[in-house]
């Protein structure tokens, strides 16, 4: 009897996890034009429309702690790049750029993660739509 209860609970937990992940994918904004998307202290900004990305800007807010900041930008089809690393004072915004200069497949997700003194700060993502 206990085995069936455990299996039922595991099944319910797995179903809830799949449903939650599905909602995240559905609610992710689409980039049909240039724009800016933020999550916590990190923002990603595109300057091109559709599935072409020429330049991507990542900004990371340092809040009240200075530190060395950089960011990683990647897509779900395997492309990735790091921004330059820079020491940024407290209450300042770091800005870094990457230049993919390519077309990506429709529905590719573009993500960026900000790093400050070894810690991770924010993970904005956007879906590229052609």
C-alpha positions in Angstrom: 0.0 0.0 0.0 2.8 2.5 0.9 4.5 1.8 -2.4 1.3 2.9 -4.4 1.0 6.0 -2.3 4.6 7.0 -2.9 4.2 6.4 -6.7 1.0 8.4 -6.8 2.8 11.3 -5.0 5.8 11.1 -7.3 3.4 11.1 -10.3 1.6 14.1 -9.0 4.8 16.0 -8.4 6.1 15.2 -11.8 2.9 16.4 -13.4 3.0 19.6 -11.5 6.6 20.2 -12.5 5.9 19.6 -16.2 2.9 22.0 -16.0 5.0 24.7 -14.3 7.7 24.4 -17.0 5.1 24.6 -19.7 3.7 27.8 -18.2 7.2 29.4 -18.1 7.7 28.6 -21.8 4.3 29.9 -22.8 4.7 33.1 -20.7 8.1 33.9 -22.1 7.9 37.1 -24.1 8.6 36.9 -27.9 11.1 39.3 -29.6 9.4 40.3 -32.8 11.1 43.6 -32.6 13.9 45.3 -30.6 13.2 45.6 -26.9 14.4 45.1 -23.4 13.6 42.2 -21.0 14.7 42.1 -17.3 14.8 39.6 -14.5 16.0 40.6 -11.0 19.2 42.7 -11.5 19.9 41.7 -15.1 18.4 43.0 -18.4 18.9 41.9 -21.9 18.3 44.3 -24.8 18.1 43.6 -28.5 18.4 46.1 -31.3 17.2 44.0 -34.3 13.8 42.5 -35.3 12.9 39.0 -36.1 15.4 36.2 -35.8 18.5 38.2 -36.7 20.7 39.5 -33.9 23.5 41.9 -34.7 24.0 43.3 -31.2 22.8 42.3 -27.8 23.3 44.5 -24.7 23.3 43.1 -21.1 23.1 45.3 -18.1 23.6 44.3 -14.5 22.7 46.6 -11.6 25.3 46.4 -8.8 23.0 47.6 -6.0 25.0 48.6 -2.9 27.9 46.3 -3.5 30.8 47.1 -5.9 32.4 44.2 -7.7 33.7 42.6 -10.9 30.8 42.1 -13.3 30.3 40.3 -16.6 27.6 38.3 -18.3 27.1 35.2 -20.4 24.7 35.4 -23.4 23.5 32.2 -25.1 20.8 30.7 -27.3 19.1 27.4 -27.1 20.6 26.3 -30.5 24.1 26.3 -29.0 25.5 29.8 -29.6 27.1 31.6 -26.6 29.4 34.4 -25.8 30.8 36.3 -22.7 30.8 40.0 -22.3 33.9 41.8 -21.1 34.7 41.8 -17.3 34.8 45.1 -15.5 35.0 46.4 -11.9 31.8 48.4 -11.2 31.2 50.6 -8.2 28.2 50.4 -5.9 24.9 51.8 -7.2 26.0 51.6 -10.8 24.9 49.7 -13.9 27.3 47.5 -15.8 26.7 47.3 -19.6 28.3 44.7 -21.8 27.7 43.8 -25.5 28.0 40.8 -27.7 27.7 40.7 -31.4 26.2 37.5 -32.8 25.6 39.0 -36.3 23.6 36.0 -37.5 20.1 34.7 -38.1 18.8 32.1 -35.6 16.1 29.5 -36.1 12.5 30.7 -35.4 11.5 30.1 -31.7 15.1 30.1 -30.5 15.4 31.3 -26.9 18.0 34.1 -26.1 19.1 34.2 -22.5 21.6 36.2 -20.5 22.9 35.7 -17.0 24.7 38.4 -15.0 27.6 37.6 -12.7 28.9 39.9 -10.0 32.0 38.8 -7.9 31.2 35.1 -8.5 27.4 35.4 -7.8 24.6 35.0 -10.3 22.1 37.8 -10.7 19.1 37.4 -12.9 18.3 35.3 -15.9 16.1 37.1 -18.5 15.2 35.1 -21.6 13.3 36.0 -24.7 12.0 33.9 -27.6 13.1 35.0 -31.1 10.2 35.0 -33.6 10.6 35.5 -37.3 
